[in-house]
């Protein structure tokens, strides 16, 4: 900063103009004031005592005068070296104290005491606290020593010492008081200005934090709303595609597969953006339910096998024998998401060879098991200087990656954040042109209960004879999809276009379950459920209500439970998932009919 100041600069204003900080400005002002007042004090006192002062004292005053002029000029030329200048001034003050007590005066006078005070507070105002303590002790030490070695009767403050006769002594005392007063005033002004500045900055910071929070909340609301608006038509596209496939020709089936793949790709993109937003805002809460890890991994890899087969690749899954038949407590949705992203990423960047998934038990302590996961490919690999960056959001291995392979660059960022929720971290080994291996370790609690697996039949070949379902859905395409699905399963259905209509139709008819959309006009799904649970008829009040929602709110499960709904399905859903929810109701109804 001071590199722009000329050697011939004599302006304090120019020096202060280059210092943005109030405390730094105050330090410069304090040093300048002490030096200037000291020079002025010498100029005032020296003519008064010139003819009566001792030679030694005269030489000392002249030496200090020249030194102070030099320090003043140095301050105006190199203000950044103010710490050196300050220490020089303090050392001069300490030397004056020791000289007065042990050499010149050999006693304590008023000026010496003033010097002790000035050395102490100037040290703390201008110099680092560690040095300030040392300098303060050095300033006080000779006074304490003098008091310790002399008798109490000789303790007194000399009014007019021999080496500085009147009126020079009085002038020195007066100007020392002026110096103390000015130094304290300058420091107080700087301190007050600094506090005011910090208060203003704190207010700006609070406003910025509030604005940032509002932006984050609005972004979350925007993403949630957009997800609902995107997932709702996607539900219709995917659902209708599945329905049409049953009666489609071979050529039509091929076209429908392309349509379904495109819709699922769009859904994956929407989910990636939403999941990244949720992990960024710490809004993902892990479930803890029993999971058969080998079966879960088999389903994920099987689901990706078709995508790999299109490129002539194999997806190889190797699971440790110690894991087979063992159930662990974890979040299957997030485990699926991690493996799906890693394997899908490996398939995308591999042109020939294979993608292998290895899952190995690496240790067990009591009811806890540690498992090692690795996903390896024979793809393009990643350059060493890009291996850290690929885990950043919207970042890929090179600028050409998106153009050649597509993708948003969110998959690995989501994997990294999800693993953090499991107290794990992703590791990467890669060699450009030979492939990559992503690996991580995860701890699972072993499930000790009894598991009764439920077999789910293919949804399109299943029947729900006798079930009467009330569909509360304001989107005509989605309600048409549900009607067609239920009709194919030999179930009957009635459509209500809003929550109030659903309550009215439930009161007027008899139904086995309600498929309840959450976002509807007049009365939404939550309000309709609350109204139904409050009905006087206990049978109607206890009807099974399954929420169908395109919302991805992080606390959707809690809201649904609080409203009194029994279960929920996220749109878009697979027909088999809906069948799984309704099949037990059909079985219970058939069993009651047989008993009756």
C-alpha atoms as one frame of an Amber mdcrd trajectory, in Angstrom:
protein
   0.000   0.000   0.000   2.763   2.446   0.924   4.653   1.643  -2.270   2.779
   4.537  -3.918   3.930   7.095  -1.327   6.835   9.293  -2.328   9.934   9.589
  -0.142   9.353  13.340  -0.105   5.813  12.959   1.228   5.060  15.150   4.275
   1.268  14.758   4.221  -0.437  12.659   6.899  -3.697  12.981   4.958  -2.208
  11.121   1.968  -1.086   8.295   4.246  -4.489   7.977   5.938  -6.310   8.001
   2.585  -4.689   4.677   1.712  -5.806   2.963   4.944  -9.402   1.633   4.834
  -9.411   0.290   8.396 -10.313   2.690  11.235  -8.032   1.049  13.806  -5.057
   1.148  11.451  -5.752   4.823  10.807  -5.913   5.402  14.569  -2.532   3.728
  15.117  -0.942   5.994  12.513  -2.587   9.077  14.051  -1.454   8.078  17.568
   2.161   7.513  16.507   2.185  10.745  14.510   0.658  12.704  17.427   3.186
  11.319  19.949   6.111  12.065  17.665   4.871  15.550  16.789   4.105  16.485
  20.410   7.457  15.086  21.533   9.278  17.199  18.939   7.199  20.236  19.958
   7.883  19.543  23.627  11.641  19.537  22.996  11.400  22.735  20.942   9.511
  24.424  23.802  11.636  23.128  26.686  15.117  23.344  25.182  15.312  27.201
  25.034  14.067  27.360  28.649  16.768  25.101  30.080  19.571  25.473  27.531
  21.881  27.538  29.770  21.156  25.639  33.014  20.973  22.024  31.878  23.811
  19.518  32.244  25.715  18.559  29.121  24.744  14.870  29.335  21.080  15.758
  29.565  21.430  18.249  26.705  23.039  15.685  24.447  20.286  13.169  25.286
  17.549  15.677  24.418  19.215  16.578  21.098  19.673  12.885  20.228  16.002
  12.111  20.959  14.935  15.182  18.974  16.839  14.030  15.861  15.565  10.454
  16.317  11.929  11.609  16.569  12.264  13.690  13.401  13.647  10.646  11.601
  10.828   8.398  12.854   8.218  10.967  11.783   9.626  11.103   8.267   9.840
   7.305   8.118   6.193   7.031   9.205   5.051   9.316   6.376   7.107   7.291
   3.877   6.572   3.713   5.138   3.325   3.659   7.155   3.059  -0.128   6.837
   6.137  -0.372   9.072   4.298   1.332  11.912   4.947  -1.664  14.175   8.714
  -1.074  13.927   8.262   2.661  14.540   6.005   1.995  17.549   8.491  -0.386
  19.101  11.247   2.159  18.560   9.217   4.816  20.393   8.421   2.475  23.288
  12.049   1.433  23.612  13.059   5.123  23.750  10.489   5.626  26.534  11.792
   2.626  28.479  15.367   3.887  28.055  14.264   7.271  29.434  12.712   5.602
  32.503  15.809   3.521  33.247  18.113   6.477  32.561  16.192   8.812  34.868
  16.175   6.333  37.748  19.640   4.796  37.518  21.851   7.331  35.672  20.708
  10.962  35.569  18.381  11.531  38.483  18.645   8.376  40.574  15.201   9.063
  41.907  11.531   8.933  40.791   9.936  12.131  39.571   6.606  13.038  38.037
   7.899  12.884  34.457   9.266   9.369  35.019   5.860   8.178  36.272   4.213
   9.777  33.239   6.631   7.897  30.985   5.692   4.608  32.730   1.991   5.201
  32.015   2.643   6.212  28.411   4.847   3.186  27.733   2.178   0.867  29.167
  -0.917   2.061  27.308   0.924   2.937  24.098   2.324  -0.621  24.039  -1.174
  -2.107  24.137  -2.637   0.396  21.674   0.090   0.054  19.071   1.931  -3.256
  19.484   1.066  -6.936  19.664  -0.147  -7.912  23.139   2.782 -10.303  23.766
   5.320  -7.520  23.240   3.095  -5.078  25.121   3.321  -7.236  28.260   7.108
  -7.394  27.982   7.488  -3.668  27.376   5.093  -2.811  30.213   7.100  -4.965
  32.627  10.341  -3.358  31.449   8.807   0.086  32.061   7.475  -0.728  35.528
  10.419  -2.867  36.699  12.924  -0.059  37.503  10.290   1.815  39.524   9.447
  -1.326  41.526  13.141  -2.045  42.007  13.780   1.501  43.221  10.914   1.242
  45.723  12.171  -2.132  46.906  15.777  -1.091  47.581  15.113   2.346  49.141
  13.591   3.108  52.498   9.996   4.156  52.692  10.887   7.511  54.226  12.716
   8.514  51.017   9.740   7.779  48.763   8.634  11.047  47.216   8.127  12.597
  43.797  10.697  15.262  42.989   8.958  18.444  41.894  11.855  20.057  40.041
  14.786  17.721  39.338  18.243  19.178  38.980  18.737  18.164  35.358  15.492
  19.808  34.185  14.958  23.059  36.121  11.820  25.167  36.168   9.968  26.155
  33.997  11.108  23.328  31.667   9.926  20.657  34.084   6.406  22.116  34.303
   6.234  22.421  30.534   7.280  18.756  30.149   4.609  17.618  32.632   1.919
  19.691  30.905   2.782  18.437  27.415   2.980  14.851  28.633  -0.582  15.211
  29.934  -1.640  16.642  26.567  -0.040  13.637  24.846  -1.862  11.156  27.112
  -5.172  12.914  26.598  -4.779  13.044  22.809  -3.692   9.407  22.528  -6.679
   8.204  24.562  -9.020  10.408  22.560  -7.727   9.161  19.198  -7.977   5.543
  20.270 -11.493   6.028  21.673 -12.652   7.721  18.446 -11.209   4.883  16.372
 -12.721   2.263  18.674 -16.148   3.908  18.508 -15.942   4.269  14.709 -14.918
   0.617  14.462 -17.865  -0.487  16.612 -20.279   1.579  14.514 -18.769   0.139
  11.334 -19.052  -3.416  12.688 -22.667  -2.809  13.730 -23.440  -1.553  10.219
 -21.685  -4.577   8.720 -23.589  -6.902  11.056 -26.868  -5.362   9.932 -25.840
  -5.814   6.297 -24.799  -9.383   7.065 -28.121 -10.096   8.758 -29.949  -8.641
   5.771 -27.790 -10.692   3.398 -28.374 -13.871   5.428 -32.114 -13.212   5.451
 -32.057 -12.544   1.715 -29.990 -15.671   1.079 -32.363 -17.754   3.198 -35.340
 -16.296   1.349 -33.676 -17.107  -1.973 -32.907 -20.644  -0.793 -36.488 -21.104
   0.396 -37.881 -19.709  -2.842 -35.577 -21.991  -4.807 -36.780 -24.993  -2.818
 -40.403 -23.969  -3.350 -39.710 -23.422  -7.052 -38.035 -26.816  -7.431 -40.781
 -28.542  -5.474 -43.458 -26.873  -7.604 -41.638 -27.613 -10.839 -41.097 -31.211
  -9.788 -44.815 -31.598  -9.196 -45.627 -30.017 -12.540 -43.071 -32.197 -14.368
 -43.688 -35.473 -12.556 -47.460 -35.294 -12.981 -47.404 -35.452 -16.815 -44.502
 -37.912 -16.660 -46.684 -40.170 -14.550 -49.278 -40.143 -17.334 -46.671 -40.756
 -20.056 -45.024 -43.686 -18.270 -48.313 -45.141 -17.061 -50.049 -44.956 -20.446
 -46.959 -46.420 -22.118 -47.209 -49.471 -19.856 -50.918 -49.807 -20.573 -50.524
 -49.589 -24.356 -47.703 -52.137 -24.365 -50.181 -54.925 -23.526 -51.935 -54.622
 -26.865 -49.106 -53.208 -29.002 -47.543 -54.886 -32.011 -43.834 -55.710 -32.037
 -42.991 -52.533 -33.938 -45.197 -50.436 -31.645 -43.606 -52.050 -28.604 -40.182
 -51.002 -29.831 -41.395 -47.411 -30.241 -43.050 -47.519 -26.830 -39.796 -48.744
 -25.295 -38.049 -45.708 -26.757 -40.806 -43.458 -25.413 -40.606 -45.047 -21.975
 -36.806 -44.814 -21.926 -36.956 -41.109 -22.825 -39.558 -40.451 -20.132 -37.506
 -42.327 -17.537 -34.378 -40.399 -18.558 -36.250 -37.133 -18.064 -37.509 -38.394
 -14.711 -33.955 -39.297 -13.685 -32.798 -35.792 -14.585 -35.614 -34.217 -12.543
 -34.841 -36.496  -9.594 -31.119 -35.704  -9.739 -31.742 -31.961  -9.566 -34.209
 -32.336  -6.715 -32.044 -34.759  -4.770 -29.032 -32.500  -5.110 -31.102 -29.598
  -3.814 -32.225 -31.672  -0.827 -28.703 -32.847   0.034 -27.431 -29.286  -0.309
 -30.013 -28.109   2.239 -29.588 -31.141   4.547 -33.211 -32.138   4.017 -32.689
 -35.864   3.446 -33.428 -38.138   6.376 -32.290 -41.742   6.098 -34.749 -44.568
   6.682 -33.801 -47.545   8.833 -35.641 -50.648   7.597 -34.654 -54.315   7.044
 -33.101 -54.862   3.610 -31.775 -57.959   1.856 -28.654 -56.345   0.416 -27.860
 -58.974  -2.267 -31.456 -58.903  -3.547 -31.475 -55.097  -3.633 -28.201 -54.976
  -5.568 -29.423 -57.676  -7.952 -32.526 -55.620  -8.759 -30.482 -52.481  -9.378
 -27.981 -54.226 -11.639 -30.719 -56.121 -13.486 -32.529 -52.851 -14.115 -29.380
 -51.416 -15.683 -28.534 -54.534 -17.677 -30.720 -53.505 -20.615 -28.980 -50.133
 -20.804 -25.608 -51.930 -20.786 -26.723 -54.495 -23.365 -27.504 -51.710 -25.838
 -23.760 -50.918 -25.811 -22.698 -54.585 -25.815 -21.565 -54.447 -22.181 -22.063
 -56.843 -19.300 -22.946 -55.786 -15.765 -21.280 -58.274 -13.420 -22.399 -58.496
  -9.802 -20.292 -60.351  -7.233 -21.647 -60.525  -3.692 -19.772 -62.018  -0.743
 -21.254 -65.336   0.401 -21.282 -63.994   3.986 -23.884 -61.410   2.914 -26.332
 -63.807   1.250 -29.385 -64.474   3.351 -28.433 -61.661   5.782 -30.756 -58.720
   6.365 -29.313 -55.353   7.308 -30.868 -52.141   8.631 -30.442 -49.310   6.137
 -32.173 -46.978   3.673 -32.810 -49.027   0.501 -33.812 -45.967  -1.536 -30.520
 -44.182  -0.949 -28.417 -47.345  -1.360 -30.197 -47.913  -4.674 -29.539 -44.340
  -5.711 -25.815 -44.584  -4.902 -25.295 -47.854  -6.798 -27.573 -46.782  -9.664
 -25.613 -43.549 -10.172 -22.220 -45.257  -9.991 -23.139 -48.159 -12.284 -25.083
 -45.910 -14.675 -22.122 -43.557 -14.810 -19.760 -46.467 -15.520 -21.979 -47.732
 -18.360 -22.185 -44.253 -19.882 -18.403 -43.864 -20.087 -17.578 -47.429 -21.172
 -17.622 -48.356 -24.864 -16.343 -51.932 -24.613 -15.659 -54.463 -21.902 -17.751
 -54.639 -18.747 -18.890 -52.968 -15.573 -18.421 -54.971 -12.378 -19.960 -54.462
  -8.960 -18.260 -56.162  -6.019 -19.691 -56.237  -2.516 -17.537 -57.754   0.223
 -17.935 -58.168   3.959 -14.753 -56.829   5.550 -15.585 -57.249   9.200 -18.269
 -57.885  11.821 -18.476 -56.692  15.412 -21.465 -57.985  17.341 -24.569 -56.898
  15.469 -22.666 -54.535  13.160 -21.148 -55.420   9.791 -18.789 -53.401   7.637
 -19.216 -53.839   3.887 -16.923 -52.742   1.058 -18.519 -51.689  -2.246 -16.666
 -51.155  -5.520 -17.858 -50.318  -9.035 -15.230 -50.825 -11.742 -15.375 -50.204
 -15.473 -13.140 -50.507 -18.528 -14.058 -47.093 -19.856 -12.281 -43.875 -20.767
 -10.833 -43.236 -17.310 -10.242 -39.863 -15.695  -7.155 -37.668 -15.893  -5.361
 -37.244 -12.526  -5.911 -33.475 -12.504  -9.692 -33.947 -12.900 -10.283 -36.714
 -10.364 -11.157 -34.317  -7.578 -13.304 -31.998  -9.690 -15.723 -34.662 -10.957
 -17.399 -34.796  -7.554 -18.336 -31.123  -7.819 -21.893 -30.380  -9.017 -22.427
 -29.807 -12.740 -18.793 -30.790 -13.393 -17.516 -33.524 -15.678 -14.114 -34.922
 -16.543 -13.593 -32.584 -19.518 -15.376 -29.906 -21.529 -16.137 -32.489 -24.221
 -17.741 -35.018 -21.860 -21.233 -33.549 -21.898 -21.194 -33.181 -25.683 -20.092
 -36.788 -26.291 -21.755 -38.624 -23.407 -24.519 -36.329 -22.136 -25.518 -35.962
 -18.507 -25.730 -33.094 -16.027 -22.664 -33.837 -13.937 -24.821 -34.255 -10.813
 -24.624 -38.024 -10.331 -21.271 -38.203  -8.531 -21.987 -35.042  -6.526 -25.171
 -36.702  -5.236 -23.289 -39.934  -4.482 -20.699 -38.012  -2.465 -23.352 -36.195
  -0.441 -25.449 -39.308   0.151 -22.420 -41.244   1.383 -21.732 -38.425   3.817
 -25.150 -39.164   5.373 -23.940 -42.750   5.904 -20.685 -41.451   7.470 -18.759
 -42.761   4.479 -16.798 -41.242   1.601 -16.189 -42.125  -2.034 -12.733 -43.176
  -3.252 -11.495 -43.205  -6.831  -8.758 -45.053  -8.657  -8.518 -44.331 -12.358
  -6.105 -44.491 -15.253  -6.916 -42.597 -18.402  -7.874 -44.948 -21.250  -8.049
 -48.027 -18.977 -11.011 -47.442 -16.679 -12.035 -46.325 -13.212 -12.925 -47.899
  -9.882 -15.165 -46.127  -7.389 -15.292 -47.635  -3.904 -16.622 -46.922  -0.432
 -17.178 -48.677   2.898 -20.423 -48.687   4.823 -21.478 -49.910   8.263 -24.777
 -51.766   8.670 -26.668 -53.018  11.674 -27.765 -56.665  11.284 -31.518 -57.274
  11.519 -32.386 -59.899  14.121 -36.149 -60.202  13.480 -38.121 -62.614  11.296
 -38.644 -61.659   7.652 -41.605 -62.837   5.585 -40.857 -61.833   2.009 -43.843
 -60.816  -0.114 -43.949 -61.995  -3.691 -45.302 -59.398  -6.102 -46.914 -60.708
  -9.267 -46.485 -58.791 -12.520 -48.954 -55.930 -12.249 -50.513 -56.357 -15.679
 -51.349 -60.041 -15.076 -52.903 -59.487 -11.659 -56.508 -59.156 -10.555 -58.255
 -57.151  -7.861 -61.750 -58.557  -8.292 -64.337 -56.887  -6.137 -62.401 -53.840
  -4.986 -64.179 -50.506  -5.329 -61.720 -47.601  -5.337 -62.428 -43.884  -4.989
 -59.933 -41.855  -7.050 -59.443 -38.268  -5.838 -57.457 -36.638  -8.676 -57.876
 -33.276 -10.392 -55.666 -34.131 -13.387 -57.933 -35.800 -15.982 -55.076 -37.703
 -17.660 -53.857 -39.175 -14.381 -57.381 -40.083 -13.296 -57.937 -41.764 -16.678
 -54.704 -43.729 -16.207 -55.820 -44.953 -12.778 -59.261 -45.914 -14.083 -57.691
 -47.929 -16.897 -55.251 -49.657 -14.540 -57.953 -50.584 -12.049 -60.262 -51.753
 -14.860 -57.494 -54.020 -16.179 -57.240 -55.544 -12.688 -61.062 -56.039 -12.602
 -61.521 -53.398  -9.897 -64.211 -50.733 -10.098 -63.523 -47.052  -9.548 -65.173
 -43.640  -9.147 -63.382 -40.342  -9.827 -63.606 -37.257  -7.602 -62.086 -34.085
  -9.040 -61.200 -32.460  -5.700 -61.023 -33.160  -1.973 -64.541 -31.917  -1.202
 -65.945 -34.039  -4.032 -64.113 -37.056  -2.565 -65.670 -36.534   0.866 -69.141
 -36.143  -0.659 -68.812 -39.308  -2.785 -67.495 -41.310   0.158 -70.562 -40.268
   2.181 -72.852 -41.256  -0.703 -71.230 -44.589  -1.594 -69.228 -47.563  -0.348
 -65.525 -47.875  -1.130 -62.641 -50.112  -0.055 -59.879 -47.479  -0.437 -59.172
 -43.965  -1.623 -56.316 -42.999  -3.922 -55.808 -39.424  -2.799 -53.906 -36.774
  -4.741 -52.441 -34.198  -2.375 -52.648 -31.044  -4.506 -56.246 -30.380  -5.532
 -58.489 -27.301  -5.726 -61.228 -26.415  -3.200 -59.935 -28.966  -0.667 -56.523
 -30.605  -0.935 -55.654 -34.168   0.001 -54.571 -33.314   3.552 -57.785 -31.416
   4.308 -59.932 -34.112   2.727 -58.225 -36.827   4.802 -58.703 -34.819   8.004
 -62.409 -34.396   7.168 -62.802 -38.124   6.418 -61.130 -39.180   9.678 -63.606
 -36.949  11.535 -66.719 -38.606  10.005 -69.314 -39.997  12.384 -69.505 -43.317
  10.500 -66.569 -45.357  11.936 -66.280 -47.599   8.837 -65.990 -44.656   6.459
 -63.729 -42.775   8.880 -61.264 -45.700   8.956 -61.133 -46.277   5.191 -57.653
 -46.924   3.763 -56.273 -43.764   2.162 -53.221 -43.985  -0.089 -51.670 -40.697
  -1.135 -50.550 -40.306  -4.735 -48.271 -37.325  -5.041 -45.715 -35.818  -7.342
 -44.359 -33.751  -4.447 -40.817 -34.416  -3.285 -40.934 -32.429  -0.060 -38.365
 -33.751   2.429 -41.014 -34.142   5.170 -43.779 -35.574   2.978 -43.945 -38.789
   5.016 -44.463 -36.890   8.256 -47.210 -34.729   6.733 -49.010 -37.763   5.377
 -48.879 -39.579   8.723 -50.002 -36.460  10.554 -53.016 -36.097   8.258 -54.017
 -39.714   8.942 -53.221 -41.340   5.591 -52.190 -44.999   5.587 -49.558 -44.984
   2.841 -48.341 -43.116  -0.236 -46.922 -43.556  -3.718 -44.739 -41.013  -5.488
 -45.601 -40.092  -9.062 -44.635 -41.375 -11.486 -45.145 -44.872 -10.105 -44.866
 -48.318 -11.618 -48.183 -50.213 -11.877 -46.645 -53.054  -9.834 -46.078 -50.641
  -6.938 -49.740 -49.615  -6.920 -50.802 -53.247  -7.122 -48.613 -54.045  -4.128
 -50.496 -51.444  -2.066 -53.956 -52.669  -3.110 -53.430 -56.459  -3.117 -53.577
 -56.852   0.705 -56.896 -54.948   0.762 -58.304 -57.302  -1.825 -57.076 -60.342
   0.139 -58.649 -59.036   3.374 -61.950 -58.364   1.640 -61.980 -61.872   0.125
 -61.183 -63.428   3.515 -64.017 -61.504   5.221 -66.404 -62.552   2.467 -65.546
 -66.233   3.030 -66.048 -65.906   6.792 -69.333 -64.085   6.276
